[in-house]
Amino acid sequence: PLPEHCDFTVFGGTGDLALRKLLPALYQCDREGRLPEDTRVLALSRAAYDDDAYRAIARTALAEHVPAEQHDLTVVERLLGRLHHLTLDVTDDHDWHALYGRLKDRRDFAGTVRVFYLAVAPVLYETICRHLGSGGVAADPSRVVLEKPIGHDLASARVVNDAVGSVFAESQIFRIDHYLGKESVQNLLVTRFANTFLEPLWNSQWIDHVQITVSETLGVGDRAAYYDASGALRDMVQNHLLQLLCLVAMEPPLEVGREDVRDEKLKVLQALRPMTPEDVDHDVVRGRYRSGYVEGRPVPAYDEEIAALEAGDGTTETFVALRAEVSNWRWAGVPFYLRTGKRLDRRLSEIVIVFKATPTDVFPHREGLTEPNKLTIRVSPDEGMQLHLTAKEPGPGGYRLRPVSLDLSYATTFANRSPDAYERLLMDVIRGIPTLFMRRDEVEAAWAWCEPILQHWAASGLPPKPYPAGTPGPSAAFTLIERDGRSWQEYL
Ligand code: NAD
């Protein structure tokens, strides 16, 4: 149910995430009448802005990040009217009283849903939660929203989870993985569990392997300091790619609601076969981009982009490809090939389910190619789905076979706008629906699986393999899959 009163507090209200994602998402929710009528948005930062100064910043951000055809000045003014700015250095104990006062001094404090969105560096999470607890504003129906990264490894993730968990109950904690807010990712659940014909085939008997690719053309840009301490495995695989893998591999939930989906995802993470150091050498490739050309423009090497940083031991990877296995009844023996990287040749996120070949070839004199059936789920851009089949090419003589595809494009099939992931997720936070957020045990299970990889990399000290920017990654990533007699699917 939609609450009547809501105070949406954003720590880091002047940051990139707040201005580029959160305010536009709140705008869209307001535009479509989905926000509770009595909603206030409190943006906090260290800057000495009054409400008007912050509203001017917000107005500019909305003009920039909301598509022109959805930009409605009446709605902008309504949202700006809800916005307030509070100057607060979260590390300064004295600043907090103003926030407590603002939150408590409102109609129906006890019945107000308070969302605390921590759009600040994770080192501040503990301090913020401690204050919210001691200030008496953390009790249910308050909720806290955490962004990635949750920790740097299993031990540090536990420290963060303990700190937040000492103030908020798990049911009040919403850990964002914005991939789960994407329409095509939720549609994966619907495709699997609201149709009959796929699920009987969705196992090792009929599926040969699964590929998950998240390919970026961007470099590290101005996130170099964060990225160099992290790398592609921590930044992308531990969260986004493993979450996609979970949705592909999970058992049917009893129903899509509250804990069932998260319970099933957890079981997949627990079934991931742990890697030994030999497995890491054999089944994981890491790369790092050199200079090159992306979309026709020359771009510098990763090393040049981080040259200004003090840190950096030259081992941070900007690309990972790996072969994982889910050791359970349904999936034993089916490889899951995952790859992700920056400064690659394409911007694209895609899941490909490759089915096994037919048991025998009953067209011995055929011409043309047959390819295994595939289901491609395009997460971005151009959300959609393709089912690849083999068909007969029309013609009088013999059998000429050709791969064809049934093609579903969200944009052309549905008149509705595809909302940004944050719109869905923010509304779920306000409504208190946790399904699309990562539970503590999921985050920790994902770290536990990544840990031997990180440890072996640290122990071996070997540098990542170089690849020129604008290419699909190091050649070893191709060897990884081709030695199994398979190949990365060509993008269509
Ligand atoms: P940012 O550096 O642009 O903004 C940080 C914000 O924190 C600023 O508003 C700053 O004023 C505020 N801040 C810093 N120290 C403070 C203090 N002591 N007291 C009060 N406020 C303080 O960062 P960002 O890109 O907006 O990212 C915020 C968080 O979200 C980070 O944890 C980041 O890892 C995560 N994240 C960001 C994105 C993104 O797209 N930007 C995506 C995923 C996760």
Residues whose N, C-alpha, C, O or C-beta is under 5 A from the ligand:
A	BS01	NAD	G12 G13 T14 G15 D16 L17 A18 L44 S45 R46 L88 D89 V90 T91 L118 A119 V120 A121 P122 E147 K148 P149
